[in-house]
């Protein structure tokens, strides 16, 4: 597996398509931080680390009243073969602030809005909307 973050996003996307309640992915610090941001922003219900073997990240998915997935689209922006770095002035506004951009900065992984407030640029990991 060359891109574990894209794998995590694909697992979430696939689980939502078949209306699964939760999905697990192998643990890494960056994936756990991304899942915690999704939980804090209200895109998923819960993200937790499960001590099983090398560890897993268990993500409890969230659906709207009609039963549709809460996350409509997840786009991986920076990839292993092509890293995308941006300054804090060029952080994108995702779907008129209805979505969220996740950025890896020198002070950790955070949302685009938080990075703009702190005037931090970094690697644009993905966009969720």
N, C-alpha and C positions, 0 to 999 in steps of 0.2 A: 504494500500500500504506500503510494507516494505522497498522498495528501490526506492526513488524518482528519483535518478540519472539514474538508469537502465530504469525507466519508460520514462524519457525524451529521452534517446537514442533510445528506442524502438519506441516512437512516431515519431522521426526523420526518423528512418529506414522505418517504415510503410508508412509514407507520401511520401518518395522518391520512394517506390515501386509502388505507384499509381500516381506518377508524380504531387503531389500537389505543389502549389507555396509557401505556408507557412503553418506552424504548430504552435499551441500554447500549452503551458504546464503551470501548476500552478507555481506561482512565489516562488522562494526561492533565497537567496543570492548566494548559491553555484551553482545552476543551471544557474543563470544569469551570473556568472563569467565564467563558462564553455562555455556558448554560446558566450560571448564576446571574449574568447580565440579563439574559432572556427571562429569567424568573423575576428579577427586580423590575423589569419593564412591563411585566404582565403578559408576555407572549406564551409562557408555559406555566403550569401550576406549581411544579416543584422540581428542583434539581438536587440530587444528593450523591455522595460518594458511597459506594458499596464495597466493603472489604471482601473480595472474592477473587482468589488467585492473585493476579497483579493489580486488581482493582477495576471497578467499573463506575461509570457515571450513569445513574438511573434518572431518566427525564420523564416526568409525568406530563402528558400533553393536555392541551386545553382546547375545547370546542365551543362554538357559539350556540345560541338557542336553537337554531335550525339543524344543528348537528354537523355543521361544516367546520373545517379546521380554522383555528384562530390565526395561524400564520398562513398567509396567502402565497408568499414567495420568499425564497431565500437565495441570494446570489453570492457566490464566492467571488470576490473581486481580485485580491492579491493571491497569486498561485505560486507554487514552488518554482516554476519555470519563468515567471514574470511577476516580480514583486512590484507593488504599487505603493509609493510613499507620497504623502501629501503634507503641505503645511497647514497650520490651524486655520488659515484664512480660506483655504480651498476645500474644507471638509464639506461633503455634499449634504444637502437637505433631502432626506429620503421621503418621497411621497408627501410633500408639504407638511413635514413633521409628524405624519401619521406612522411612519416607519422609523427604523433606527439603523445607524451605521455603527459598526463595531471596529474600534481602532486599537492597535497595539502601540502604546507610547512608551517613553522612557520611564514613566511612572506606573506602568501596568496597563492592563487591558481595560478599556472604558468605552462608553458610548460617544458618538460624535459630538453631541451637545455638551457633554461633560468636558471633552477635550477642548472644545471651543472656549468654554468658560475659563479653563486653566491655561489657554493659549499654548496648547501642545499639539504638535503634528506627529505623524508616525505612519505605520503601515496600515492601510485600509484593508481589513480582513474580509468583512462581508457586510451585506445589507439585508435587513429583515423587514418585510412589509406584508 
